[in-house]
């Protein structure tokens, strides 16, 4: 279900649904920095952020058996604390993520089959990656049924920062991917407010 390569720095232990990093020797991780203020909106693509060679460099970090990057290219899911978190799809129908410093030190690279990250019965939400810790913050990536737009996300009553990353291709589920910045707790529930294609409002929950 999962193949992960760690390069340079090692990853802190984390609980995963589909994509994951490797455990760091020494046990419990230190709490990362506090999450950013509540934000939303589409994440920039790698092509619009930094050197053009990011688009060629980042997919090359994944093992060849996962396939090559598709024509949809590489998306920058998050940039914070001197690191970049990227997501892309492959010709092998995998979704891959990579955490890379701005000096191109790769912390972790993970690829998996997004079909295996299925929503619970009656829900529109699935965990695609995480919860885990990036270089500067805790995060989780969620996949949302296409047509159900996220309008807010909270954890135990506290509003969280989140970013729409991209819509996956039909062959990799066609769901919408969001990067969510978590507090220093990676358990409990995410409470997600959604707006349907017809404008109707609803709520959904996802267990971390």
Phi, psi and omega in degrees: 000336189215140171225128184231138173240129174252132182230144178068246180288153178266160184267152176279148182304140179207157179263136189229160170258308185233306184253141185209164173257180179267158181283146177267140177295138175116349171098227192293133181284157173285144177298135178281183180296159180297150181294158179287167175301162181297128178218168175203173178121171185286136176284143179292153174280161180298329182297332182263007185225102177086193184299147180298334185287354174302321185293333177268325185290313188296311179298334180291351178283337182280153178298141184303329184294347179279349180100177181263159180296141181279177179295345178290344176077198184250133177253138174273109182280326184198142174229116183199144174058031179083010178233162177235140180243117185248155175222141175207164177250155184239165177295343176271014180061037175252158169247131182239150173229155177212137172254124187222136174286165181291347173265011175072030169272119183274126178275310179205149177227132182220141178226145178198173180271113184294340179298330181287346176264071186270145176295154172293159181304128179085357181254156175256004188244142174220148174277122179267320179208140179089191005296148179201189180236134173272196178295328188235352187198159171282151182207165165214145175251129181243149177249127185243139178308130183299137182101347176254098185278131176287133176246336175198154177222135180223155176231115182051044175085356181257125180296139182246157173282136179211155182220131171287129184261303179186168172260125181290155176294159182303321182288346174244039172094337180072010181278161176270135183255134178234140173261127183241126177274123184261158168287192185275030174230128183245038175220176184095210185235146165264129174257118188242127174265136185232150172243121181285172182300330179271006179093352181292145181259147178204173180230150179216162180228147178224125178281132178278000000 
